[in-house]
Amino acid sequence: MKKIHLILLLSLSLNVFAQNVKDKIKSFEDNLLGWDTSKTKKWTLKERMAFYNMNAVSIAVIKDYKIEWTKAYGYADVAENRKATPQTLFQAASISKSINSLGLLKLVEQGKLGLDDDINDYLKTWKFPYDSLSKGKKISIANLLSHKAGLSVHGFGGYQKGKELPTILQILDGQKPANSPAVRSVFEPNLKFQYSGGGTTISQLILENTTGEKYEDYMLKNVLTQLGMNESSYHQPPSSDKEKLLATAYNNGKEVKGKYHIYPEKAAAGLWTNPNDLAKYIIETQLSLSGKSNKVLSKEMSVKRIENNYGVFLNDFKGTKYFGHSGGNEGFVCYYIGSLEDGNGLVIMTNGNNFKLIDEILLSIASLNQWKNYPIQPQKESIALTIRKECLKNIDKGILLYQELKKNNPNDYNFSNENELNGLGYEFLKDNQLDAALKIFTLNVNQFPKSGNVYDSRGEAYFNKKEYTLSKNDYQKSLELDPTNQNAKEMILKINQLLNTQK
């Protein structure tokens, strides 16, 4: 009798758990913004996906150090009518850096690399060209992993399928066919934080030079397989057997030419994966931090990794710490987060280009699973998306709507973030609607006159219009406001050469 009662009790508890998870999923799907007390309208996930022009969203929720549920929504490829599934692979973009750090730190634990040694001690096929900007100080692997190397090249744009791909040495030296500038010192190492995908690419070369293996092969064998991330790969381009699992990239709902870009900068942006696989990485990190697992790194190294932001970013909310990383490639945005205690976490991957929906999903799950001390606060609506439809029809009427809403509804929309209008301006710029882009960028300059970035953006629009003097003026203003803006420096030199040839 006791055995029967135990089985019955277990069965009932499992049913309650299943029902509880079902209720959470239903609440998440039917009332995504239920946590936001400022919202009067009940928004479904499907409605928010449409609002943000997001074709597919895939998520994995972690609770008590286990994957609580995974689910995918929408379409991996609209033209093919191919729905997204939990197995659909997305570009992890800069989340690639998190997994990359495991590969480097494993070599450190094996005594094959020294965290604080000069990177040139390990670079064999290429040497970093130190100059006066580094002030005689040497860059370490720790600097590369924590973005404290004082290096240029924030991120990479990728390459259209079928186009010639640069070698890693061409990327680091900014030589064609590379489409990014050379990775060089901007200021001395260990002075301050400056995000650099270029620095991560140097770590890719260090790994290859140290192991004698291709980056993707080493990472598969020593990191991905060890974590159970069996669907994931750093192969660029991806292998043909994965083709039907790959999500297609979209910008503002428009398919990226060639379906997605190729990223030979594998360590910085080249991982293809899904939320289920990334959740395994989060859980392993959590267990390693507590000394309960060491599939890749020891507890001591995992603690050092998190405390020093090697491939991760650590947030502290009233004493409760969470580690995470975001990612954004052409037509993909994603995010993951894990708690240092309690075993909570979340992975969100999309084939769109708007982080706003990711923020809303994160807050929804944090609320439903009652994450300790996680800040769940009402969010203002995106002003750029609110005026976007009007701008597409008539740019002047769209700007007028912006001004009316700012005057009459200042607290309802996000007017405080320059990236709102900047993103909208770049949408027009990419569509070669240069006059519309200039009007949006000019509005942004007027709203944020002390930001170097908004002048840089308008300078780019003027450059595309071949209005070189106006472009140069904006880049000079950008440099005045942000002396570390390497792009502005390079563009001014480029414009000077063009103006000299016109004389």
C-alpha positions, 0 to 999 in steps of 0.5 A, spaced: 500 500 500 505 504 501 508 503 494 502 505 491 501 511 495 508 513 493 507 512 486 500 516 486 503 522 490 509 522 485 504 522 479 499 528 482 505 532 484 508 531 476 501 533 474 501 539 478 508 541 476 506 540 468 499 544 469 504 550 473 508 550 467 502 550 462 499 556 466 506 560 465 506 558 458 499 560 457 500 567 461 506 568 457 503 567 450 496 571 452 499 577 456 506 578 455 506 585 458 502 582 464 508 585 469 507 592 466 502 596 471 503 602 466 500 598 460 492 598 459 492 594 453 493 586 454 498 584 448 499 577 446 506 575 444 504 574 437 502 581 437 508 584 440 512 580 435 508 583 429 509 590 432 517 589 432 517 586 425 520 579 429 519 573 424 521 568 429 522 567 437 525 561 440 526 561 448 529 556 453 527 557 461 531 555 466 529 554 473 532 550 479 538 548 475 534 545 469 531 547 463 523 548 465 521 549 458 523 551 451 518 553 445 519 557 438 514 561 435 513 564 428 517 562 422 525 560 421 524 562 414 517 566 411 518 565 404 519 557 405 513 557 410 518 554 414 516 554 422 521 555 427 522 549 432 526 549 438 531 545 434 532 551 429 539 554 429 540 562 430 546 566 429 549 567 436 553 573 434 556 576 440 554 571 445 559 567 441 564 570 445 562 567 452 563 560 449 570 562 446 572 564 453 571 557 455 576 555 450 581 560 452 581 559 459 581 551 458 588 552 455 590 557 461 588 551 466 592 546 462 598 551 462 598 552 455 597 559 456 598 565 461 592 569 462 597 575 464 602 574 459 603 578 453 599 576 447 605 576 442 608 570 446 603 566 443 602 569 436 606 565 431 603 567 424 602 574 426 604 579 431 600 585 434 604 591 432 604 595 438 605 603 437 605 609 441 598 609 443 599 602 448 604 607 451 609 601 452 604 596 456 603 589 453 596 586 452 594 580 455 589 574 454 585 577 460 585 584 457 582 581 450 577 577 454 575 582 458 575 588 453 580 592 457 586 591 451 584 598 449 583 596 442 579 598 436 573 594 432 567 594 436 564 589 431 563 586 424 558 586 419 559 579 416 560 577 408 554 576 403 554 568 402 558 567 395 563 573 396 570 572 397 572 571 405 578 574 408 583 570 412 584 572 419 590 575 418 587 580 413 581 581 418 586 583 423 590 588 418 584 590 415 586 588 408 581 586 403 577 583 402 576 584 409 570 589 410 572 592 417 578 596 419 585 593 422 585 591 429 590 596 433 591 600 439 586 606 441 589 607 448 593 603 453 591 596 455 588 595 462 586 603 462 578 602 461 573 598 458 572 598 451 568 593 447 572 590 442 570 584 437 577 585 434 580 583 440 576 577 441 578 575 434 586 576 436 584 570 441 581 566 436 588 566 432 592 565 439 587 559 440 589 556 433 596 558 434 597 554 440 593 548 439 595 547 431 587 546 430 582 549 426 578 554 431 571 550 430 574 543 431 578 545 437 571 548 440 567 542 438 571 537 441 573 541 447 567 545 449 561 544 445 561 537 446 563 537 453 557 541 454 552 537 450 551 543 445 550 537 440 547 542 435 552 548 435 557 549 431 562 555 429 563 552 422 563 558 417 559 558 413 555 552 416 555 545 414 550 543 408 547 538 413 545 544 417 541 548 412 534 546 413 535 548 421 538 555 420 534 561 421 534 566 415 536 573 418 531 579 417 532 586 418 525 590 419 522 584 416 526 584 410 530 578 408 537 579 408 540 578 401 543 571 401 539 569 407 544 570 412 551 573 413 558 569 413 562 571 419 570 568 419 570 572 425 568 566 429 570 567 436 567 574 436 560 572 432 560 565 428 557 561 433 550 557 430 546 555 436 539 554 439 536 556 446 536 549 448 544 548 447 545 555 450 541 553 456 546 547 457 552 552 457 548 556 463 547 551 467 554 548 467 556 555 469 552 555 475 554 548 477 561 549 476 561 556 480 558 552 486 563 546 485 558 541 482 560 540 475 567 541 471 565 539 464 570 544 462 572 549 467 574 548 475 570 552 480 576 556 481 577 558 474 569 559 473 569 564 479 575 568 476 571 568 469 565 571 472 568 576 477 573 578 471 568 579 466 571 574 461 566 573 456 560 575 460 557 581 463 556 581 471 550 585 474 548 586 481 541 587 483 541 589 491 546 583 492 543 578 487 548 577 481 546 575 474 551 573 468 549 574 461 551 577 454 547 579 448 548 578 441 547 582 434 549 580 427 546 582 421 538 580 422 539 576 428 539 579 436 539 574 442 540 574 449 542 570 455 542 571 462 543 566 468 543 567 476 549 566 480 544 563 485 538 559 485 539 556 478 534 561 474 536 563 467 533 564 460 535 564 453 532 568 447 534 568 440 530 571 434 531 572 427 530 580 427 534 586 429 530 589 435 532 588 442 525 591 445 522 584 444 527 581 448 527 586 454 519 584 454 520 577 454 526 577 459 521 581 464 515 577 463 519 570 465 523 574 471 516 576 473 513 569 472 519 565 475 519 570 481 527 572 480 530 574 486 531 582 486 531 582 478 528 589 477 521 589 473 519 596 472 514 599 467 517 600 460 516 606 455 513 604 448 518 605 443 518 612 439 521 609 433 516 604 432 510 608 434 512 613 428 515 608 423 509 607 419 508 614 418 515 615 416 515 610 411 509 613 408 511 621 409 517 622 413 515 629 414 509 627 417 512 622 421 517 627 424 511 631 426 508 625 430 514 625 434 514 632 436 506 632 437 507 625 442 513 628 445 509 635 447 503 631 449 505 624 451 512 625 454 512 619 459 509 614 455 514 613 450 522 612 450 524 619 448 531 618 452 535 613 448 538 616 442 538 609 439 531 609 438 531 614 432 538 612 430 536 605 428 530 608 424 535 613 421 539 607 419 533 603 416 532 609 411 540 609 410 540 601 408 534 602 403 538 608 400 533 613 402 538 618 404 533 624 404 529 621 409 535 618 413 538 625 414 532 628 416 531 622 422 539 623 423 538 631 424 532 630 428 536 626 433 542 631 433 537 636 435 535 631 441 542 629 443 547 634 441 552 632 446 552 625 443 558 623 438 554 617 436 549 621 432 553 626 429 557 620 426 551 617 423 549 623 420 556 624 417 555 617 414 548 619 411 552 626 408 558 621 406 553 617 402 550 623 399 557 625 397 556 632 401 563 631 403 564 638 407 558 637 411 560 629 412 567 632 415 563 637 419 559 632 423 565 627 423 569 632 426 564 634 431 563 627 433 571 626 434 570 633 439 565 629 443 568 622 443 576 623 442 576 615 441 572 614 435 576 611 431 571 611 425 571 618 425 578 619 425 578 614 419 573 617 415 576 624 416 582 622 412 578 619 407 574 625 406 580 629 406 583 625 400 576 625 396 576 633 397 584 634 395 582 630 388 576 634 387 581 640 387 
